Amino acid sequence: MDREQFYNTHPDERVDIINKMLKNSSLKEIAKKIGVPESSFSKEMTNGDYVYIKRDNQYYKYIRDKNMISNNHQQSQDVISFIEQNMEVLKAILRHHEDSRNMLILDEQVYSKKAKYMNKSIKMNSEIYDKFVKFCEEKYPFLTLQDLVAQALLDFINRYK
């Protein structure tokens, strides 16, 4: 087969010829023998709804299964129906997820048993300190101020490094 025959042969007949050639040669070799660039060869071979299956080293007719299309449509309808039936539950899950993004998770360094502790005295704006203490008492009464300050320092380091 030469370049002219390749382009002028009906796709069904061309696939039969190329599949026979593929038993002894690669796609690249066949394209070179015919005198067609490999990309043009591959594109032309898809005419007539043919696909190349690499593991078989052959071209096959692509068959559109109408049952598959109707099954996909039915699955889409089932998903939409499920969403409609469970809309309130899904909204609650999303609200919970959004709320949990603001959840404080202490870094393990804060409560490590290997940590050495020391007392430090720092000068601080009293209004900011009072706001911090009030916030911590309201939101995290179960945590110590020491742990929350340590976490705040780690968050600052991680954010600005």
C-alpha positions in Angstrom: 0.0 0.0 0.0 1.3 3.4 -0.9 0.3 6.9 0.2 -2.4 7.4 -2.5 -4.0 4.0 -1.9 -4.0 4.7 1.9 -6.0 7.8 1.5 -8.3 6.5 -1.2 -9.2 3.1 0.3 -12.5 2.8 2.2 -11.9 2.8 5.9 -13.2 -0.7 6.4 -11.0 -2.2 3.8 -8.0 0.0 4.9 -8.3 -1.3 8.5 -8.3 -4.9 7.2 -5.1 -4.3 5.3 -3.4 -2.3 8.1 -4.3 -5.0 10.7 -2.6 -7.6 8.6 0.5 -5.4 8.3 0.4 -4.9 12.1 1.1 -8.6 12.7 4.7 -8.1 11.5 5.2 -4.3 11.9 4.6 -1.5 14.3 2.4 1.5 13.6 5.5 3.7 13.2 7.0 1.3 10.6 3.8 1.0 8.6 3.3 4.8 8.5 6.9 5.2 7.3 6.4 2.4 4.6 3.3 4.1 3.3 4.9 7.6 3.4 2.5 9.2 5.8 3.5 11.0 9.0 2.6 8.9 12.1 0.2 11.5 13.5 -1.7 11.8 10.1 -1.7 8.0 9.8 -3.3 7.6 13.3 -5.8 10.3 12.6 -6.8 8.9 9.2 -7.2 5.4 10.7 -9.9 6.6 13.1 -12.1 7.5 10.2 -15.1 5.1 10.1 -15.2 5.0 13.9 -12.1 2.8 14.3 -10.0 2.7 17.5 -6.5 1.3 18.0 -6.1 -1.1 20.9 -2.5 -1.2 21.8 -2.5 -4.4 23.8 -3.9 -6.2 20.7 -1.9 -4.1 18.2 -5.0 -3.9 16.1 -7.8 -1.5 15.0 -11.4 -2.3 15.9 -14.7 -0.8 15.0 -16.0 1.4 17.8 -19.6 0.4 18.5 -21.9 2.7 20.4 -24.2 0.7 22.6 -27.6 2.3 22.9 -28.3 0.3 26.1 -25.2 1.8 27.6 -26.4 5.3 26.8 -29.8 4.7 28.3 -28.1 3.1 31.4 -26.0 6.2 31.8 -29.1 8.4 31.5 -30.9 6.3 34.1 -27.9 6.5 36.4 -27.9 10.3 36.1 -31.6 10.3 36.9 -31.0 8.1 39.9 -28.2 10.5 41.2 -30.5 13.5 40.7 -33.3 11.8 42.5 -31.0 10.8 45.4 -29.8 14.4 45.7 -33.4 15.7 45.7 -34.5 13.2 48.3 -31.5 13.8 50.6 -31.0 17.6 50.1 -31.4 18.5 53.8 -29.0 15.8 54.9 -26.5 16.9 52.3 -26.8 20.5 53.4 -26.3 19.5 57.0 -23.1 17.6 56.1 -21.8 20.6 54.2 -22.6 22.9 57.2 -20.8 20.5 59.5 -17.8 20.4 57.2 -17.6 24.2 57.0 -17.9 24.4 60.8 -15.1 21.8 61.3 -12.7 23.8 59.1 -12.6 26.3 62.0 -11.9 23.6 64.5 -8.7 24.1 66.5 -6.3 21.1 66.2 -3.3 21.4 68.4 0.1 20.5 66.9 1.6 17.6 68.7 4.6 19.7 69.6 2.3 21.7 72.0 1.6 18.7 74.2 4.7 16.6 73.6 5.9 14.7 76.6 9.5 15.3 75.5 9.0 19.1 75.6 11.0 21.2 78.1 9.1 24.1 79.6 10.4 27.5 80.7 8.8 30.6 82.1 9.0 33.7 79.9 7.7 37.1 80.6 6.7 39.3 77.6 5.3 42.8 77.5 2.0 42.9 75.6 -0.8 45.2 74.7 -3.4 44.7 77.4 -6.4 45.0 75.2 -5.1 42.4 72.8 -4.2 40.1 75.7 -7.7 40.6 77.2 -9.4 39.8 73.9 -7.2 36.7 73.5 -8.0 35.4 77.0 -11.8 36.1 76.6 -11.8 34.4 73.2 -10.0 31.4 74.6 -12.3 31.1 77.6 -15.4 31.3 75.4 -14.3 29.0 72.5 -11.8 26.6 74.2 -12.4 26.5 77.9 -11.1 22.9 78.0 -7.6 24.0 76.9 -5.0 25.8 78.9 -3.9 29.3 77.9 -0.3 28.0 77.8 -1.3 25.5 75.1 -3.2 28.0 73.1 -0.4 30.5 73.1 2.0 27.8 72.0 -0.3 26.9 69.1 -0.7 30.5 68.2 3.1 30.9 68.0 3.3 27.8 65.8 0.6 29.0 63.5 2.4 32.3 63.2 5.7 30.5 62.3 4.0 28.3 59.8 2.1 31.1 58.1 5.0 33.5 57.8 8.0 31.3 57.1 
